[in-house]
Amino acid sequence: MNFGVFTLTTLIGCSFMASGALANTRIGDQPHAQGYNHPEHVSIGRPAAGGTITRTIEINIKETKSGYMLFDPDAIHIKEGSVVRFVINNFGDLDHEFFLGSFDEIAKHKQWMQKQPDMKHDDPNAVFIASGTSETLDWNFSNKANLEYVCLIPGHREAGMFGVIMVHDHLAREQGN
């Protein structure tokens, strides 16, 4: 084998190994990457950690006899700067989760969750809600954005468990902030 071809082949092989080792360092590709905390990521706000709650939003999880799993409501308008307490009630027979993120972050995390179906979230922007229980999540919506909330347990989003949040600097009809 020609030494130049051997060297080139070795360098190409090493670059593929290096890129594979670094492939899992992007935001959203790892669990608990706290994408909300990275400046190059779409801002979804930040944990409210002791902030004064300006609005409480109750979200109910429903499971239908035909197999749908739903968040009610599934669309929410929030005024920019609001500190929101979500109260998530799971009236269903199954365990669920509420994961708040950008559309891009959720799409990437969903792919990761399909490979790790038993993973439980331990993130400030997510809560696990066991069947028959309620959980809260407090969040400061400091920037205008369109966001998503979803249950990333495999199969649940596909069954309807997602909703959108539109954060604006104004609301057409005041909704308690």
C-alpha positions as semicolon CSV with decimal commas, in nm:
position;residue;x (nm);y (nm);z (nm)
1;M;0,000;0,000;0,000
2;N;0,128;0,345;-0,087
3;F;0,237;0,539;0,226
4;G;0,042;0,851;0,114
5;V;-0,282;0,653;0,069
6;F;-0,227;0,480;0,404
7;T;-0,171;0,816;0,579
8;L;-0,478;0,971;0,414
9;T;-0,694;0,669;0,505
10;T;-0,571;0,683;0,865
11;L;-0,643;1,057;0,893
12;I;-0,993;1,019;0,751
13;G;-1,065;0,731;0,990
14;C;-0,942;0,934;1,287
15;S;-1,154;1,233;1,189
16;F;-1,466;1,014;1,175
17;M;-1,389;0,876;1,522
18;A;-1,332;1,226;1,659
19;S;-1,653;1,360;1,507
20;G;-1,842;1,064;1,652
21;A;-1,699;1,135;1,997
22;L;-1,807;1,499;1,971
23;A;-2,144;1,431;1,811
24;N;-2,323;1,403;2,145
25;T;-2,213;1,741;2,280
26;R;-2,473;1,955;2,102
27;I;-2,764;2,102;2,296
28;G;-3,068;1,876;2,297
29;D;-2,871;1,564;2,207
30;Q;-2,802;1,488;2,571
31;P;-3,054;1,459;2,850
32;H;-3,052;1,747;3,095
33;A;-2,845;1,971;2,865
34;Q;-3,039;2,274;2,995
35;G;-3,087;2,415;2,647
36;Y;-3,284;2,704;2,798
37;N;-2,957;2,822;2,951
38;H;-2,746;2,842;2,633
39;P;-2,724;3,176;2,447
40;E;-2,715;3,015;2,100
41;H;-3,041;2,833;2,171
42;V;-3,390;2,976;2,123
43;S;-3,468;3,140;2,456
44;I;-3,756;2,980;2,641
45;G;-3,705;3,187;2,957
46;R;-3,569;3,044;3,279
47;P;-3,676;2,867;3,599
48;A;-3,870;3,100;3,829
49;A;-3,675;2,993;4,140
50;G;-3,841;3,200;4,409
51;G;-3,990;3,461;4,176
52;T;-4,330;3,613;4,243
53;I;-4,594;3,418;4,050
54;T;-4,793;3,654;3,826
55;R;-5,021;3,390;3,669
56;T;-5,130;3,034;3,739
57;I;-5,227;2,807;3,450
58;E;-5,396;2,475;3,515
59;I;-5,332;2,203;3,259
60;N;-5,526;1,877;3,267
61;I;-5,401;1,554;3,115
62;K;-5,675;1,349;2,955
63;E;-5,675;1,001;2,803
64;T;-5,961;0,905;2,572
65;K;-6,114;0,563;2,513
66;S;-6,000;0,585;2,150
67;G;-5,634;0,613;2,259
68;Y;-5,571;0,986;2,244
69;M;-5,368;1,152;2,518
70;L;-5,419;1,526;2,547
71;F;-5,318;1,839;2,733
72;D;-5,610;2,073;2,801
73;P;-5,558;2,351;2,709
74;D;-5,327;2,282;2,417
75;A;-5,261;2,647;2,325
76;I;-5,166;2,921;2,571
77;H;-5,088;3,293;2,530
78;I;-4,854;3,440;2,790
79;K;-4,744;3,799;2,830
80;E;-4,368;3,850;2,807
81;G;-4,218;3,896;3,154
82;S;-4,479;3,680;3,327
83;V;-4,380;3,432;3,594
84;V;-4,616;3,140;3,548
85;R;-4,698;2,850;3,776
86;F;-4,823;2,554;3,576
87;V;-5,039;2,314;3,775
88;I;-5,049;1,991;3,577
89;N;-5,320;1,741;3,677
90;N;-5,296;1,382;3,555
91;F;-5,646;1,236;3,554
92;G;-5,538;0,944;3,334
93;D;-5,441;0,586;3,407
94;L;-5,086;0,630;3,272
95;D;-4,787;0,826;3,397
96;H;-4,696;1,132;3,189
97;E;-4,455;1,423;3,181
98;F;-4,464;1,793;3,099
99;F;-4,151;1,909;2,915
100;L;-4,122;2,276;2,813
101;G;-3,883;2,376;2,533
102;S;-3,824;2,523;2,191
103;F;-3,958;2,328;1,895
104;D;-3,601;2,240;1,789
105;E;-3,493;2,130;2,138
106;I;-3,799;1,909;2,177
107;A;-3,752;1,747;1,835
108;K;-3,391;1,658;1,922
109;H;-3,479;1,542;2,273
110;K;-3,766;1,328;2,139
111;Q;-3,519;1,138;1,920
112;W;-3,295;1,083;2,222
113;M;-3,589;0,964;2,433
114;Q;-3,681;0,704;2,171
115;K;-3,339;0,549;2,231
116;Q;-3,374;0,583;2,612
117;P;-3,745;0,508;2,679
118;D;-3,703;0,459;3,055
119;M;-3,526;0,790;3,115
120;K;-3,689;1,017;3,372
121;H;-3,639;1,392;3,343
122;D;-3,475;1,583;3,623
123;D;-3,475;1,924;3,457
124;P;-3,606;2,259;3,579
125;N;-3,816;2,277;3,258
126;A;-3,979;1,933;3,304
127;V;-4,190;1,745;3,559
128;F;-4,305;1,383;3,583
129;I;-4,672;1,342;3,675
130;A;-4,774;1,001;3,806
131;S;-5,126;0,879;3,738
132;G;-5,381;1,043;3,966
133;T;-5,143;1,317;4,088
134;S;-5,065;1,682;4,023
135;E;-4,729;1,861;3,989
136;T;-4,624;2,223;3,947
137;L;-4,362;2,392;3,734
138;D;-4,275;2,762;3,780
139;W;-4,128;2,943;3,481
140;N;-4,022;3,299;3,399
141;F;-4,114;3,383;3,039
142;S;-3,862;3,663;2,990
143;N;-3,855;3,668;2,608
144;K;-4,101;3,668;2,319
145;A;-4,106;3,321;2,164
146;N;-4,320;3,038;2,039
147;L;-4,262;2,728;2,250
148;E;-4,394;2,379;2,291
149;Y;-4,486;2,162;2,587
150;V;-4,499;1,790;2,537
151;C;-4,495;1,447;2,694
152;L;-4,185;1,273;2,558
153;I;-4,263;0,927;2,690
154;P;-4,241;0,718;2,371
155;G;-4,571;0,720;2,182
156;H;-4,740;0,988;2,393
157;R;-4,665;1,289;2,171
158;E;-4,786;1,089;1,872
159;A;-5,110;1,022;2,062
160;G;-5,169;1,399;2,096
161;M;-4,975;1,507;2,406
162;F;-4,838;1,843;2,295
163;G;-4,933;2,206;2,315
164;V;-4,799;2,545;2,217
165;I;-4,717;2,857;2,415
166;M;-4,702;3,194;2,245
167;V;-4,515;3,454;2,450
168;H;-4,592;3,810;2,336
169;D;-4,522;4,163;2,454
170;H;-4,899;4,219;2,446
171;L;-5,215;4,010;2,458
172;A;-5,522;4,076;2,247
173;R;-5,736;4,006;2,550
174;E;-5,574;4,036;2,892
175;Q;-5,564;3,694;3,056
176;G;-5,435;3,780;3,400
177;N;-5,090;3,858;3,255
